[in-house]
């Protein structure tokens, strides 16, 4: 298991850690894929669940997509649909997405992380 460094957060809940098949967010354990948005964490079905990501329109400026243990590209149609809703999209390995989310959320940015487990 990997633990992330604690940082000051205003309204956002930090991603505390992750491991095989789980994430710890704000001290709570979540099995499987999740979407982290400010103080809200929801279970997510993964990249085929486009509606959950498109529903973030108007709530965020940037979506970090954690693609699991390794960096992978997301579907071009999904990227285009999100960008058409004025959501910037960055795909990266989930550990990197967790760290990036914590930094951006601690700065008060309008960010969400959609994370596939490692």
C-alpha positions, 0 to 999 in steps of 0.5 A, a space after each residue: 500500500 502507498 500512502 500520500 502526504 497530508 496537505 491542507 484542504 479547504 472543502 476537498 477530501 484528500 486521497 489518503 492512499 491506494 492499493 490493489 483494488 482499493 482507494 482510501 479517501 478522507 479516511 474511508 476505504 472504497 473498493 474498486 473504481 471511484 470518482 473523487 469530486 471535492 468532498 464527494 466520492 462515488 463508486 464508478 463502473 469504469 471507462 465504459 460509464 461515460 454518463 458519470 463523467 459527462 455529468 461533471 460538466 459545470 462542476 469542474 474544469 479538469 478531469 484527471 483519469 487514473 487508468 490503473 497501474 500503467 498510463 493508458 490513453 482514453 477513448 478519443 470519443 470520450 475525450 472529445 465529448 468531455 472537451 466539448 463540455 469545457 472539461 480538460 482531460 488528463 489521462 495518467 496512471 492512477 498513482 499519479 492521478 491521486 497525487 495530482 488531484 491532491 495538489 490541485 484540490 489543495 489549491 482550491 481548483 475545480 478538479 475531479 479524479 476518475 480512478 481505476 484501481 491499481 
